[in-house]
Amino acid sequence: MATSSNLDVKMDVDEPAIDEGLYSRQLYVLGHEASYQFDVAMKKMATSNVLIIGAQGLGVEIAKDIVLAGVKSVTIFDPEPVTIQDLSSQFFLRVEDVGKSRADATVPRLAELNAYVPVRNLGGTAGQEITVELIKGFQAVVLCNTSYSKQLEINAWTHENGVFFIAAETRGLFGSVFNDFGPKFICVDPTGEQPLTGMIVSVEQDAEGLVTCLDETRHGLEDGDYVTFTEVQGMSELNGCEPRKVSVKGPYTFTIGDTTNLKMYKAGGIFTQVKMPKTIEFKSLQESLKAPEYFITDFAKFDRPATLHAGFQALSEFQTQHKRLPRPRNSEDAAALVALAKKVDPELDEKIVTELAYQATGDVAPLVAVIGGFVAQEVLKACSAKFHPMVQHMYFDSLESLPATLPLEQECQPSGSRYDAQIAVFGKTFHEKVTNHRQFLVGSGAIGCEMLKNWSMMGLASGPKGAIQVTDLDTIEKSNLNRQFLFRSKDLGKFKAEVAAVAVSEMNPDLKGKILARQDAVGPATEGWCYVYTEEFFQNIDGVTNALDNVKARLYMDQRCVFYNKPLLESGTLGTKGNVQVVVPHLTESYASSQDPPEKETPSCTVKNFPNAIQHTIEWSRTNFDDFFVKPAQAVNAYLSEPNYLESTLKYSGQQKEQVEQILSYLVTNKPLTFEECIIWARLQFEEKYANEIKQLLFSLPKDGLTSTGQLFWSGPKRAPDPLVFNSNDSLHLQYIIAAANLHAFNYGLRGETDPAIFKKIADSVIVPEFTPRSGVKIQINENEPVAQAGDEPLADLSSKLPAPSSLAGYRLTPVEFEKDDDTNHHIDFITAASNLRATNYSIPVADRHTTKQIAGKIIPAIATTTSLVTGLVCLELYKIIDGKTKLEEYKNGFVNLALPFFGFSEPIAAAKLKYGTTEWTLWDRFEFTNDPTLQDIVDWFKTNHKLEITMVSQGVSMLWSSFIGKKKSDERLPMKFSKLVEFVSKKAIPPHVKHLVVEVMVSDEDDEDVEVPFIVVKL
């Protein structure tokens, strides 16, 4: 049995292999080489047996996420019979399961999620309680909605025997979690962030040796961090030294302790942050109840954990005494619970405990998702030793989600409905609002699947007026199965939206006929009459929920929601991080109001000539991929198919000569007829890229060359390269030849080959021309210098060598379409080999295929736990939107980082107010004119009603009128109906589906000062 103190980094050679295709997005979350072998955390998880006690909504939410994550096995203990109320949050149960054992009904469906994770039923009979004997043999035990007496009994044994223990509970809109990972739990990587690294320019010989970094990049270190060094010249003792503790002195300086006995620093050097293991001491539940350590989830509720700490203990005592939970909204039971809680904490907030009593029988799917996702990540932390666990009690609530008009006791009574546990919290009146809501879900990937699951449990849109529309262009692929739990292996290749809609309709038959799945992209192209996202479409929905993975679509939906005055729920995840934003008409700013700054781009001259990090060489190799296997084939096809291609297209490209040379090479001079010629081509490309180009660079910029200030040119961030000598016995060299030859053959429709012996034989037989450097070649040294141009042969001479397109009628090349997730297509193989060869040129540490794939494929790390939690937070906000809350402080934007862990909530930012005269307005305001007025009508209205003078009117790209166009044009345009004016100026008919025009005006006030006003909508 694993214990909490023996989580060493090394793995035995017979540890389980990891299916990278299935777990690829999760592996990017769990590891990176610089902290420890990237899949060690995954392998530790894959050797951990987890027992979950309780198969109601919370237990199964936790089980779902850890099964998807890939622990060794999950065992469920819950012999109690299924009740109709269980269907409020337990998504694996069906109406026909009522009366069966919860575990019996759940385990087969849970097991379908991941073929690599056995899911077992511990058995038992109704009324049987878990005992210490039953939990032996498990590495982690999770108790869900279990009495404190049972928690104390089980935890006493787990604490002494090195078994990880978590107790979790959800009661209505309240949640509780307790962790005990043992007296000495070793966390290998507390943050999960990539280790910081940077170049240094000096190290002082001193009792507190001061390290100075390049002045162009902040080091980002904090006091207490540890670093080691490589490539230091002079003070070579630092290279590979034991990690040294950092004391930060400034953004570009830090000290590393005594360096007086080291040699004098000369030049160079790279620091790398070292992740140091952290030992965390957990108390047993018995100890921590007396002196609890709280993890705060919402600093606006800083004093609430103490109240809930007493409240949950009292709730357990109430259940023991009365053999039931407090009745919904029953004041007598609430008073009894408050009295019990005051014995634990006389100073508690009675209102909060009263609300806990009112909701105790409730089970709300979004709250279950929040607590379940959080606990699942804590289980994975325990099993993997990756990320900092929560210490030690967490209490969470979302009382803001209650309706403004609180329900009465009679409204919350059970009626034999699957929604009874939700009705116990919100009452029947509000529940009916939920069932008749109409929502548009954009995206049905990871967040979309979880959203639909929660909505089905909530009964969203299940009423007579309700409707859900969901759209997603994508089809299901293998890597989706690790976090998009509505999909199974049998669904690979099918449309996500269709499969998801069917899956949740099976979870809750009330949704059958209520979900419409689409494959229509959201964007200007689908606003037309032949598509669905028209004005009528938006008038028939109550709100939009984004489940997107790109900013462009998010901005578009945000703009549509602002225009049609629809609330928008926005969220996203990045590994263990997640965020939620609420956009409410006339109340908050929109998504577009504040955006993250753009990512810093690497200068092209760095990528092309002066790489100093593996990211630079990966970017270079990704460009190389397109330059070899995509663009030339596209150019050849365009030349053969587009009339006058050279004269028209190339005329404006600025790179006519390069493109003509490329077409000539791929179509005539280097066109292969056999696969052997593709191998020869690959061998020559190796020589060109990794030997000749480097020799030319060093000829133009010698290693001993100096700058104008007398400094060595090749110093600081500029690493001097060395040409490579091809060696077919070097696996990296051969990998490049194999991948490049196969991709080149693909362009020409030639059959590929993978036998290394064939490649070695042919590559070694290639006669490589001797390279002679050219004088006068201009090297781009900084971003502002022009890029070197092609050779001297006249363009006309090159063009004359091309065959006439008519002589090759029907002939086409096949451009490669980059696909990162197919391990057999040589795409990532080529990029990895090309990048690592380039890195070898520049003495940069190489990257494994996995890391290269993430960077080249721009893969977003993802894990099911974060998705579950973030989606739960979104749905808690959806309750507020359905209720129509109008106060800013009632909504919450959220940010979470499960690795740390950290929760941060804040009020949404209010919509910015602008002003003209005495009138204030926000982005949600606009002027509306109906019945297609004349332009004169609009001008007069502004003057009469707002004392504003219109000076310019535009619509789209057309300037319709301005005060300086002259009297004749003004007299002609001002009396025209607005639609006729638009058609007259744009010389285009307004499409028949367009029902309104968005118009912008420039206006001035009575003092002739320009003022900003809302946009205008002209209804046609």
Secondary structure, DSSP 8 states (H G I E B T S, - for coil): ---TT---S---TTS----HHHHHHHHHHH-BTTTB-TTHHHHHHTT-EEEEE--SHHHHHHHHHHHHHT-SEEEEE--SB--GGGGGT-TT--GGGTTSBHHHHHHHHHHTT-TTS-EEE----TT----HHHHTT-SEEEEES--HHHHHHHHHHHHHHT-EEEEEEEEBTEEEEEEE--TTEEESBSS-----EEEEEEE--STT-EEEE-TTS-----TT-EEEEES-BS-GGGBT-S-EE-EEEETTEEE-S--TTS----B--EEEEE---EEE----HHHHHHS--EE-S-GGGTTHHHHHHHHHHHHHHHHHHHSS---TT-HHHHHHHHHHHHHH-TTS-HHHHHHHHHHTT-B-HHHHHHHHHHHHHHHHHHHH-BS----SEEEEE-GGGS-SS---GGGG---S-TTHHHHHHHHHHHHHHHHT-EEEEE--SHHHHHHHHHHHHHTTT-STT-EEEEE---B--GGGGGT-TT--GGGTTSBHHHHHHHHHHHH-GGGTTTEEEE----SGGGSSTTSS-SHHHHHT-SEEEE--S-HHHHHHHHHHHHHHT--EEEEEEETTEEEEEEE-TTTB--GGGS---------HHHHHH---SHHHHHHHHHHHHHHHHTHHHHHHHHHHHSTTHHHHTGGGTS-HHHHHHHHHIIIIIT--SSHHHHHHHHHHHHHIIIIIHHHHHHHHS-TT-B-TTS-BSS-TT----------TTSHHHHHHHHHHHHHHHHHHT------HHHHHHHHHH---------TT-----STTS------SS-HHHHHHTS--GGGGTT---------TT-TTSSHHHHHHHHHHHHHHHTT-----HHHHHHHHTT-----HHHHHHHHHHHHHHHHHHHHT---GGG--EEEEETTTTEEEEE---B---EEETTEEE-TT--EEE-S--BHHHHHHHHHHHH--EEEEEEETTEEEEETTS-HHHHHHHTTSBHHHHHHHHH-S---TT--EEEEEEEEE-TTS-EE----EEEE-
